[in-house]
Amino acid sequence: MRKVKITDDQGNNIEVDIDKFKKHLDEFHDSGSTIHEENGHYFTVNQLFRDKIKNLYDQK
C-alpha cells in the first residue's frame, strides 16, 4: 500500500492508496468524464485526471 496526496475538486489535499485508487478508476471510470466520490471528496475524472493518476502510479 502506497499513499499519495491528490487534490479534490474543492482544492483539498486528500491521501489515497494509489494502487486501489487507480484500479478503481480503471474499472469504473475508464473513459469519458465522470465524478468519483472518495470519503466525501469529489473528483472529476477525465483523461487529464487519469493521466495524472497513472503518472503517480508509475512513480512507485
N, CA, C and O atoms as a CHARMM CRD file, in Angstrom:
* protein
*
  240
    1    1 MET  N      0.85400  -1.18300   0.00000 PROA 1      0.00000
    2    1 MET  CA     0.00000   0.00000   0.00000 PROA 1      0.00000
    3    1 MET  C      0.89500   1.23900   0.00000 PROA 1      0.00000
    4    1 MET  O      1.77700   1.39500   0.84400 PROA 1      0.00000
    5    2 ARG  N      0.63900   2.11000  -0.97100 PROA 2      0.00000
    6    2 ARG  CA     1.42100   3.33600  -1.06400 PROA 2      0.00000
    7    2 ARG  C      0.46600   4.51400  -1.13300 PROA 2      0.00000
    8    2 ARG  O     -0.36300   4.61100  -2.03900 PROA 2      0.00000
    9    3 LYS  N      0.59400   5.40000  -0.17000 PROA 3      0.00000
   10    3 LYS  CA    -0.28400   6.56600  -0.08300 PROA 3      0.00000
   11    3 LYS  C      0.33100   7.74300  -0.82900 PROA 3      0.00000
   12    3 LYS  O      1.53500   7.99200  -0.75800 PROA 3      0.00000
   13    4 VAL  N     -0.53000   8.45700  -1.54300 PROA 4      0.00000
   14    4 VAL  CA    -0.14400   9.69300  -2.21000 PROA 4      0.00000
   15    4 VAL  C     -1.22200  10.73400  -1.94400 PROA 4      0.00000
   16    4 VAL  O     -2.35100  10.38700  -1.59600 PROA 4      0.00000
   17    5 LYS  N     -0.88000  11.99800  -2.10400 PROA 5      0.00000
   18    5 LYS  CA    -1.85300  13.07500  -1.93800 PROA 5      0.00000
   19    5 LYS  C     -2.28500  13.57400  -3.30900 PROA 5      0.00000
   20    5 LYS  O     -1.46800  13.84300  -4.18900 PROA 5      0.00000
   21    6 ILE  N     -3.60000  13.68800  -3.45400 PROA 6      0.00000
   22    6 ILE  CA    -4.17500  14.26600  -4.65900 PROA 6      0.00000
   23    6 ILE  C     -5.16000  15.34500  -4.24500 PROA 6      0.00000
   24    6 ILE  O     -5.61800  15.37400  -3.10300 PROA 6      0.00000
   25    7 THR  N     -5.48400  16.22800  -5.17500 PROA 7      0.00000
   26    7 THR  CA    -6.36500  17.35500  -4.87600 PROA 7      0.00000
   27    7 THR  C     -7.76500  17.08100  -5.40200 PROA 7      0.00000
   28    7 THR  O     -7.94400  16.72600  -6.56700 PROA 7      0.00000
   29    8 ASP  N     -8.76700  17.25100  -4.51900 PROA 8      0.00000
   30    8 ASP  CA   -10.15500  17.04500  -4.94600 PROA 8      0.00000
   31    8 ASP  C    -10.66900  18.28300  -5.67400 PROA 8      0.00000
   32    8 ASP  O     -9.94200  19.26500  -5.82700 PROA 8      0.00000
   33    9 ASP  N    -11.91800  18.23400  -6.12200 PROA 9      0.00000
   34    9 ASP  CA   -12.50000  19.33300  -6.89100 PROA 9      0.00000
   35    9 ASP  C    -12.63200  20.62700  -6.09000 PROA 9      0.00000
   36    9 ASP  O    -12.76800  21.69900  -6.67900 PROA 9      0.00000
   37   10 GLN  N    -12.59400  20.54900  -4.77200 PROA 10     0.00000
   38   10 GLN  CA   -12.69400  21.73900  -3.91700 PROA 10     0.00000
   39   10 GLN  C    -11.33100  22.29700  -3.53900 PROA 10     0.00000
   40   10 GLN  O    -11.24800  23.31300  -2.84800 PROA 10     0.00000
   41   11 GLY  N    -10.24300  21.63500  -3.99100 PROA 11     0.00000
   42   11 GLY  CA    -8.89600  22.11600  -3.69000 PROA 11     0.00000
   43   11 GLY  C     -8.29700  21.52900  -2.42800 PROA 11     0.00000
   44   11 GLY  O     -7.23800  21.97400  -1.98500 PROA 11     0.00000
   45   12 ASN  N     -8.95500  20.53300  -1.83500 PROA 12     0.00000
   46   12 ASN  CA    -8.44300  19.88900  -0.62800 PROA 12     0.00000
   47   12 ASN  C     -7.46100  18.77800  -1.01200 PROA 12     0.00000
   48   12 ASN  O     -7.70400  18.03600  -1.96400 PROA 12     0.00000
   49   13 ASN  N     -6.36000  18.66400  -0.27700 PROA 13     0.00000
   50   13 ASN  CA    -5.41800  17.57300  -0.49200 PROA 13     0.00000
   51   13 ASN  C     -5.89700  16.34800   0.27100 PROA 13     0.00000
   52   13 ASN  O     -6.12100  16.40200   1.48000 PROA 13     0.00000
   53   14 ILE  N     -6.05100  15.24400  -0.44900 PROA 14     0.00000
   54   14 ILE  CA    -6.57400  14.01100   0.10700 PROA 14     0.00000
   55   14 ILE  C     -5.53300  12.91300  -0.07700 PROA 14     0.00000
   56   14 ILE  O     -4.92600  12.79900  -1.14200 PROA 14     0.00000
   57   15 GLU  N     -5.32700  12.11100   0.95600 PROA 15     0.00000
   58   15 GLU  CA    -4.39100  10.99700   0.87700 PROA 15     0.00000
   59   15 GLU  C     -5.15600   9.73900   0.45800 PROA 15     0.00000
   60   15 GLU  O     -6.16100   9.38200   1.07300 PROA 15     0.00000
   61   16 VAL  N     -4.67000   9.06900  -0.59700 PROA 16     0.00000
   62   16 VAL  CA    -5.30700   7.85500  -1.09300 PROA 16     0.00000
   63   16 VAL  C     -4.25300   6.77300  -1.30000 PROA 16     0.00000
   64   16 VAL  O     -3.06900   7.06300  -1.46700 PROA 16     0.00000
   65   17 ASP  N     -4.70300   5.52800  -1.28600 PROA 17     0.00000
   66   17 ASP  CA    -3.86000   4.39700  -1.66400 PROA 17     0.00000
   67   17 ASP  C     -3.85200   4.37400  -3.18900 PROA 17     0.00000
   68   17 ASP  O     -4.86800   4.05000  -3.80500 PROA 17     0.00000
   69   18 ILE  N     -2.72400   4.71200  -3.80400 PROA 18     0.00000
   70   18 ILE  CA    -2.65900   4.87700  -5.25000 PROA 18     0.00000
   71   18 ILE  C     -2.98600   3.58700  -5.99400 PROA 18     0.00000
   72   18 ILE  O     -3.57300   3.63900  -7.07500 PROA 18     0.00000
   73   19 ASP  N     -2.62400   2.44400  -5.44700 PROA 19     0.00000
   74   19 ASP  CA    -2.90500   1.17100  -6.11700 PROA 19     0.00000
   75   19 ASP  C     -4.41600   0.92300  -6.20200 PROA 19     0.00000
   76   19 ASP  O     -4.93500   0.60300  -7.27100 PROA 19     0.00000
   77   20 LYS  N     -5.11200   1.06800  -5.08100 PROA 20     0.00000
   78   20 LYS  CA    -6.56300   0.86100  -5.05900 PROA 20     0.00000
   79   20 LYS  C     -7.29000   1.92900  -5.87700 PROA 20     0.00000
   80   20 LYS  O     -8.25200   1.63800  -6.58800 PROA 20     0.00000
   81   21 PHE  N     -6.81400   3.16000  -5.76300 PROA 21     0.00000
   82   21 PHE  CA    -7.45900   4.26800  -6.46500 PROA 21     0.00000
   83   21 PHE  C     -7.35900   4.06800  -7.97800 PROA 21     0.00000
   84   21 PHE  O     -8.35800   4.20900  -8.68300 PROA 21     0.00000
   85   22 LYS  N     -6.17300   3.74300  -8.48200 PROA 22     0.00000
   86   22 LYS  CA    -6.00400   3.52900  -9.92300 PROA 22     0.00000
   87   22 LYS  C     -6.80800   2.32700 -10.39300 PROA 22     0.00000
   88   22 LYS  O     -7.41600   2.37400 -11.46200 PROA 22     0.00000
   89   23 LYS  N     -6.82200   1.25900  -9.61800 PROA 23     0.00000
   90   23 LYS  CA    -7.58900   0.07200 -10.00100 PROA 23     0.00000
   91   23 LYS  C     -9.07000   0.42900 -10.14100 PROA 23     0.00000
   92   23 LYS  O     -9.72600   0.01300 -11.09600 PROA 23     0.00000
   93   24 HSD  N     -9.59200   1.19900  -9.18800 PROA 24     0.00000
   94   24 HSD  CA   -10.99200   1.61600  -9.24900 PROA 24     0.00000
   95   24 HSD  C    -11.25500   2.47000 -10.49300 PROA 24     0.00000
   96   24 HSD  O    -12.24500   2.26000 -11.19400 PROA 24     0.00000
   97   25 LEU  N    -10.37200   3.42900 -10.76600 PROA 25     0.00000
   98   25 LEU  CA   -10.55500   4.27600 -11.94300 PROA 25     0.00000
   99   25 LEU  C    -10.53700   3.43400 -13.21800 PROA 25     0.00000
  100   25 LEU  O    -11.34300   3.65200 -14.12200 PROA 25     0.00000
  101   26 ASP  N     -9.61800   2.47600 -13.28500 PROA 26     0.00000
  102   26 ASP  CA    -9.52600   1.61100 -14.47100 PROA 26     0.00000
  103   26 ASP  C    -10.80300   0.79400 -14.66400 PROA 26     0.00000
  104   26 ASP  O    -11.22200   0.55200 -15.79600 PROA 26     0.00000
  105   27 GLU  N    -11.41600   0.37300 -13.56900 PROA 27     0.00000
  106   27 GLU  CA   -12.62900  -0.44700 -13.65000 PROA 27     0.00000
  107   27 GLU  C    -13.89800   0.35900 -13.92800 PROA 27     0.00000
  108   27 GLU  O    -14.73000  -0.05000 -14.73800 PROA 27     0.00000
  109   28 PHE  N    -14.04600   1.49500 -13.26200 PROA 28     0.00000
  110   28 PHE  CA   -15.32200   2.20700 -13.28100 PROA 28     0.00000
  111   28 PHE  C    -15.30600   3.57200 -13.97300 PROA 28     0.00000
  112   28 PHE  O    -16.36600   4.12800 -14.26000 PROA 28     0.00000
  113   29 HSD  N    -14.13200   4.11200 -14.24200 PROA 29     0.00000
  114   29 HSD  CA   -14.03000   5.46100 -14.83100 PROA 29     0.00000
  115   29 HSD  C    -13.01900   5.45200 -15.97600 PROA 29     0.00000
  116   29 HSD  O    -12.18900   6.35600 -16.07600 PROA 29     0.00000
  117   30 ASP  N    -13.08300   4.43400 -16.84200 PROA 30     0.00000
  118   30 ASP  CA   -12.03200   4.24900 -17.84000 PROA 30     0.00000
  119   30 ASP  C    -12.15600   5.13100 -19.07600 PROA 30     0.00000
  120   30 ASP  O    -11.22700   5.18200 -19.88300 PROA 30     0.00000
  121   31 SER  N    -13.27900   5.82600 -19.24500 PROA 31     0.00000
  122   31 SER  CA   -13.41800   6.71300 -20.40400 PROA 31     0.00000
  123   31 SER  C    -14.42200   7.81400 -20.09600 PROA 31     0.00000
  124   31 SER  O    -15.18500   7.73800 -19.13300 PROA 31     0.00000
  125   32 GLY  N    -14.40000   8.82500 -20.93000 PROA 32     0.00000
  126   32 GLY  CA   -15.32700   9.93600 -20.76000 PROA 32     0.00000
  127   32 GLY  C    -14.99800  10.78800 -19.55200 PROA 32     0.00000
  128   32 GLY  O    -13.87000  10.78700 -19.05900 PROA 32     0.00000
  129   33 SER  N    -15.99600  11.51200 -19.08400 PROA 33     0.00000
  130   33 SER  CA   -15.85400  12.38000 -17.92000 PROA 33     0.00000
  131   33 SER  C    -16.91900  11.98600 -16.89900 PROA 33     0.00000
  132   33 SER  O    -18.11600  12.03400 -17.18200 PROA 33     0.00000
  133   34 THR  N    -16.46400  11.59700 -15.71000 PROA 34     0.00000
  134   34 THR  CA   -17.36300  11.17000 -14.64800 PROA 34     0.00000
  135   34 THR  C    -16.93600  11.81100 -13.33300 PROA 34     0.00000
  136   34 THR  O    -15.89400  12.46100 -13.25200 PROA 34     0.00000
  137   35 ILE  N    -17.75000  11.61800 -12.31800 PROA 35     0.00000
  138   35 ILE  CA   -17.42600  12.10300 -10.97400 PROA 35     0.00000
  139   35 ILE  C    -17.15900  10.88800 -10.08400 PROA 35     0.00000
  140   35 ILE  O    -17.92100   9.92100 -10.08800 PROA 35     0.00000
  141   36 HSD  N    -16.07100  10.95300  -9.32600 PROA 36     0.00000
  142   36 HSD  CA   -15.74500   9.90000  -8.36400 PROA 36     0.00000
  143   36 HSD  C    -15.82600  10.49800  -6.97000 PROA 36     0.00000
  144   36 HSD  O    -15.30400  11.58500  -6.72100 PROA 36     0.00000
  145   37 GLU  N    -16.47800   9.78800  -6.06600 PROA 37     0.00000
  146   37 GLU  CA   -16.56900  10.20500  -4.65100 PROA 37     0.00000
  147   37 GLU  C    -15.67900   9.29700  -3.82700 PROA 37     0.00000
  148   37 GLU  O    -15.73400   8.07400  -3.95500 PROA 37     0.00000
  149   38 GLU  N    -14.86200   9.90000  -2.98400 PROA 38     0.00000
  150   38 GLU  CA   -13.94200   9.16400  -2.11300 PROA 38     0.00000
  151   38 GLU  C    -14.02200   9.78600  -0.72800 PROA 38     0.00000
  152   38 GLU  O    -13.50400  10.88100  -0.50900 PROA 38     0.00000
  153   39 ASN  N    -14.66900   9.09600   0.21100 PROA 39     0.00000
  154   39 ASN  CA   -14.77600   9.58000   1.58900 PROA 39     0.00000
  155   39 ASN  C    -15.29800  11.01200   1.68200 PROA 39     0.00000
  156   39 ASN  O    -14.77000  11.82500   2.44100 PROA 39     0.00000
  157   40 GLY  N    -16.33100  11.31200   0.91100 PROA 40     0.00000
  158   40 GLY  CA   -16.92900  12.64100   0.95800 PROA 40     0.00000
  159   40 GLY  C    -16.23200  13.68700   0.11100 PROA 40     0.00000
  160   40 GLY  O    -16.61300  14.85700   0.14600 PROA 40     0.00000
  161   41 HSD  N    -15.22400  13.29800  -0.64500 PROA 41     0.00000
  162   41 HSD  CA   -14.49900  14.20400  -1.53200 PROA 41     0.00000
  163   41 HSD  C    -14.80000  13.79900  -2.96900 PROA 41     0.00000
  164   41 HSD  O    -14.91900  12.61500  -3.28500 PROA 41     0.00000
  165   42 TYR  N    -14.92200  14.80100  -3.83300 PROA 42     0.00000
  166   42 TYR  CA   -15.32200  14.54400  -5.22300 PROA 42     0.00000
  167   42 TYR  C    -14.19500  14.89500  -6.18200 PROA 42     0.00000
  168   42 TYR  O    -13.48300  15.88400  -6.01000 PROA 42     0.00000
  169   43 PHE  N    -14.05800  14.04800  -7.20100 PROA 43     0.00000
  170   43 PHE  CA   -13.03600  14.22000  -8.22000 PROA 43     0.00000
  171   43 PHE  C    -13.68000  14.11200  -9.58800 PROA 43     0.00000
  172   43 PHE  O    -14.40500  13.15400  -9.85600 PROA 43     0.00000
  173   44 THR  N    -13.42700  15.08000 -10.45900 PROA 44     0.00000
  174   44 THR  CA   -13.85600  14.97200 -11.84400 PROA 44     0.00000
  175   44 THR  C    -12.82200  14.11100 -12.55600 PROA 44     0.00000
  176   44 THR  O    -11.65200  14.47900 -12.65900 PROA 44     0.00000
  177   45 VAL  N    -13.26800  12.96400 -13.04400 PROA 45     0.00000
  178   45 VAL  CA   -12.36900  12.01700 -13.69000 PROA 45     0.00000
  179   45 VAL  C    -12.52300  12.16400 -15.20200 PROA 45     0.00000
  180   45 VAL  O    -13.54400  11.78900 -15.77800 PROA 45     0.00000
  181   46 ASN  N    -11.49100  12.71400 -15.82800 PROA 46     0.00000
  182   46 ASN  CA   -11.42400  12.83000 -17.27500 PROA 46     0.00000
  183   46 ASN  C    -10.04500  12.31900 -17.70100 PROA 46     0.00000
  184   46 ASN  O     -9.28700  11.82600 -16.86500 PROA 46     0.00000
  185   47 GLN  N     -9.71500  12.42800 -18.97300 PROA 47     0.00000
  186   47 GLN  CA    -8.44200  11.86600 -19.42400 PROA 47     0.00000
  187   47 GLN  C     -7.25300  12.54400 -18.75800 PROA 47     0.00000
  188   47 GLN  O     -6.26800  11.87400 -18.45000 PROA 47     0.00000
  189   48 LEU  N     -7.31500  13.82400 -18.53200 PROA 48     0.00000
  190   48 LEU  CA    -6.22800  14.54400 -17.85500 PROA 48     0.00000
  191   48 LEU  C     -6.02200  13.99100 -16.43900 PROA 48     0.00000
  192   48 LEU  O     -4.88600  13.76800 -16.02000 PROA 48     0.00000
  193   49 PHE  N     -7.11100  13.77300 -15.70700 PROA 49     0.00000
  194   49 PHE  CA    -7.02400  13.22800 -14.34900 PROA 49     0.00000
  195   49 PHE  C     -6.49000  11.79700 -14.38100 PROA 49     0.00000
  196   49 PHE  O     -5.64100  11.43700 -13.56500 PROA 49     0.00000
  197   50 ARG  N     -6.98100  10.97100 -15.32200 PROA 50     0.00000
  198   50 ARG  CA    -6.48400   9.59600 -15.43800 PROA 50     0.00000
  199   50 ARG  C     -4.98600   9.58100 -15.72700 PROA 50     0.00000
  200   50 ARG  O     -4.25800   8.75300 -15.17800 PROA 50     0.00000
  201   51 ASP  N     -4.52300  10.48400 -16.58000 PROA 51     0.00000
  202   51 ASP  CA    -3.08400  10.57100 -16.88400 PROA 51     0.00000
  203   51 ASP  C     -2.28200  10.95700 -15.64500 PROA 51     0.00000
  204   51 ASP  O     -1.20000  10.42000 -15.41000 PROA 51     0.00000
  205   52 LYS  N     -2.81200  11.88300 -14.85500 PROA 52     0.00000
  206   52 LYS  CA    -2.14300  12.31200 -13.62200 PROA 52     0.00000
  207   52 LYS  C     -2.01500  11.13400 -12.64800 PROA 52     0.00000
  208   52 LYS  O     -0.95300  10.91900 -12.06400 PROA 52     0.00000
  209   53 ILE  N     -3.10000  10.37800 -12.47900 PROA 53     0.00000
  210   53 ILE  CA    -3.08200   9.21800 -11.57500 PROA 53     0.00000
  211   53 ILE  C     -2.11500   8.15600 -12.09200 PROA 53     0.00000
  212   53 ILE  O     -1.38600   7.54800 -11.30900 PROA 53     0.00000
  213   54 LYS  N     -2.10300   7.93000 -13.40000 PROA 54     0.00000
  214   54 LYS  CA    -1.17700   6.95100 -13.98800 PROA 54     0.00000
  215   54 LYS  C      0.27100   7.35700 -13.72000 PROA 54     0.00000
  216   54 LYS  O      1.10000   6.50700 -13.39500 PROA 54     0.00000
  217   55 ASN  N      0.58500   8.65700 -13.85400 PROA 55     0.00000
  218   55 ASN  CA     1.94900   9.12500 -13.57300 PROA 55     0.00000
  219   55 ASN  C      2.32700   8.89700 -12.11400 PROA 55     0.00000
  220   55 ASN  O      3.44700   8.47500 -11.82800 PROA 55     0.00000
  221   56 LEU  N      1.41200   9.17000 -11.18800 PROA 56     0.00000
  222   56 LEU  CA     1.67200   8.91800  -9.77400 PROA 56     0.00000
  223   56 LEU  C      1.86900   7.42700  -9.52700 PROA 56     0.00000
  224   56 LEU  O      2.75600   7.03300  -8.76900 PROA 56     0.00000
  225   57 TYR  N      1.05200   6.60400 -10.15900 PROA 57     0.00000
  226   57 TYR  CA     1.15000   5.14600 -10.01700 PROA 57     0.00000
  227   57 TYR  C      2.48200   4.63400 -10.56000 PROA 57     0.00000
  228   57 TYR  O      3.11600   3.77700  -9.94400 PROA 57     0.00000
  229   58 ASP  N      2.90700   5.15200 -11.70700 PROA 58     0.00000
  230   58 ASP  CA     4.14900   4.70900 -12.34400 PROA 58     0.00000
  231   58 ASP  C      5.39800   5.10400 -11.55700 PROA 58     0.00000
  232   58 ASP  O      6.46800   4.54600 -11.79700 PROA 58     0.00000
  233   59 GLN  N      5.29000   6.04300 -10.63600 PROA 59     0.00000
  234   59 GLN  CA     6.41900   6.50500  -9.84100 PROA 59     0.00000
  235   59 GLN  C      6.76800   5.57000  -8.68700 PROA 59     0.00000
  236   59 GLN  O      7.72000   5.82700  -7.94900 PROA 59     0.00000
  237   60 LYS  N      6.00500   4.48300  -8.52500 PROA 60     0.00000
  238   60 LYS  CA     6.26800   3.59700  -7.38700 PROA 60     0.00000
  239   60 LYS  C      7.53900   2.80500  -7.52500 PROA 60     0.00000
  240   60 LYS  O      7.87800   2.02200  -6.63800 PROA 60     0.00000
